[in-house]
């Protein structure tokens, strides 16, 4: 399971991550102001429960890089380049074999994002998902503070 979260203009956007040999983000997208702790927790839990629905490779190929992508519409960004530059934080919750991780991405030059492995948080086996969400909410809210 892999769920992505993007902080853009104080709003956390959580698109559905579909699985097709790789992960592709698309609608539905949950958008919650970063300071609304309980709504943010609920949106994260909903995304985790939804998981990563499978789609075909052909369908995934049609979603990648679209100029009318639902995430561009949700953020109001004119392009992926603009969205990348206006994004103030990008995280993911990854679960594999019952082990959770929070991964933190950082901007790349000239564009795009990549994981900063030094900021990865690995949780011990048996950690409740609620504890993972609590930690990530705190990280996002810290990043969102002016």
C-alpha atoms as one frame of an Amber mdcrd trajectory, in Angstrom:
protein
   0.000   0.000   0.000   1.299   3.423  -0.936  -0.600   6.657  -0.205   0.745
  10.080  -1.260   0.016  13.396   0.436   0.833  16.825  -1.001   0.807  20.139
   0.898  -0.118  22.972  -1.444  -1.141  26.435  -0.219  -2.026  25.109   3.238
  -4.244  22.332   1.862  -3.312  18.650   2.029  -4.333  16.787  -1.130  -4.570
  12.994  -0.932  -5.187  11.455  -4.354  -6.087   7.821  -4.827  -2.977   5.840
  -5.777  -3.780   3.156  -8.343  -1.446   0.187  -8.873  -0.329  -0.931 -12.326
   3.199  -2.232 -11.849   3.821   1.331 -10.622   1.629   3.787  -8.737  -0.488
   6.354 -10.573  -2.433   9.098  -8.782  -5.919  10.080  -9.853  -9.397  10.865
  -8.505 -10.952  10.662  -6.055  -8.865  13.227  -4.189  -9.421  14.247  -0.567
  -8.467  17.901   0.095  -8.278  19.099   3.699  -6.794  22.258   5.271  -3.628
  21.253   7.134  -4.797  22.776  10.437  -7.971  20.636  10.578  -6.438  17.757
  12.508  -9.423  15.423  12.816 -10.539  15.895   9.198  -6.968  15.277   8.044
  -6.734  12.100  10.147 -10.057  10.908   8.728  -8.996  11.610   5.121  -5.739
   9.686   5.639  -7.577   6.730   7.142 -10.053   6.738   4.242  -7.187   6.705
   1.720  -5.448   3.864   3.564  -8.659   1.831   3.723  -9.194   2.418  -0.023
  -5.712   1.074  -0.678  -4.307   0.891  -4.178  -6.965  -0.317  -6.611  -5.446
  -2.147  -9.585  -5.722  -0.704 -13.095  -4.365  -1.862 -16.428  -1.052  -0.611
 -17.767  -2.880   0.953 -20.714  -5.197   2.874 -18.377  -2.252   3.987 -16.243
  -0.433   5.268 -19.326  -3.410   7.500 -20.173  -3.309   9.093 -16.688   0.371
  10.004 -16.484   1.149  13.681 -17.100  -2.344  14.713 -18.190  -2.876  18.462
 -18.428  -6.459  18.007 -17.170  -5.397  15.803 -14.246  -7.722  15.972 -11.212
  -4.795  16.956  -8.947  -4.077  20.011 -11.123  -7.762  20.913 -10.947  -7.909
  20.397  -7.158  -4.898  22.653  -6.578  -5.678  25.209  -9.273  -2.143  24.822
 -10.680  -1.753  25.542 -14.404   0.863  22.840 -14.969   2.845  20.100 -13.233
   5.873  22.407 -13.177   3.897  25.110 -11.345   2.429  22.548  -8.955   5.903
  21.199  -8.139   7.198  24.703  -7.422   4.188  25.629  -5.245   4.152  22.375
  -3.261   5.610  22.857   0.219   5.652  19.206   1.271   5.240  15.745  -0.196
   4.936  12.599   1.904   3.806   9.012   1.541   2.619   6.301   3.865   3.885
   2.918   2.761   2.814  -0.411   4.254   4.401  -3.723   3.362   3.966  -6.947
   5.296   2.416  -5.089   8.231   5.303  -2.613   8.543   4.591   1.089   8.048
   6.915   3.813   6.813   6.543   7.526   6.342   8.606   8.711   3.419   9.496
  12.358   2.905  10.161  13.745  -0.566  12.215  16.815  -1.402  12.317  18.940
  -4.566  14.801  18.057  -7.301  16.327  20.507  -9.720  15.238  21.484 -12.284
  11.897  19.795 -11.456  10.248  16.859  -9.747  10.655  15.274  -6.337  12.669
  12.430  -4.835  12.720  10.689  -1.476  15.084  11.964   1.208  15.918   8.578
   2.724  17.539  10.231   5.745  14.060  11.456   6.780  12.294   8.094   6.346
  10.511   6.928   9.478  10.135   3.184   9.939   7.671   1.934  12.519   8.096
  -1.337  14.430   5.933  -4.326  13.609   2.521  -4.076  15.213   2.395  -0.275
  15.229  -1.258   0.766  14.864  -2.024   2.783  11.729  -3.479   5.500  13.980
   0.011   6.077  15.460   1.482   6.430  11.967  -1.241   8.928  11.054  -0.675
  10.921  14.268   3.034  11.242  13.468   2.404  12.276   9.862  -0.239  14.850
  10.820   2.290  16.448  13.185   4.929  16.523  10.418   2.518  18.090   7.931
   1.275  20.699  10.402   4.857  21.611  11.305   5.648  22.126   7.620   2.470
  24.169   7.102   3.241  26.677   9.867   4.169  30.109   8.493
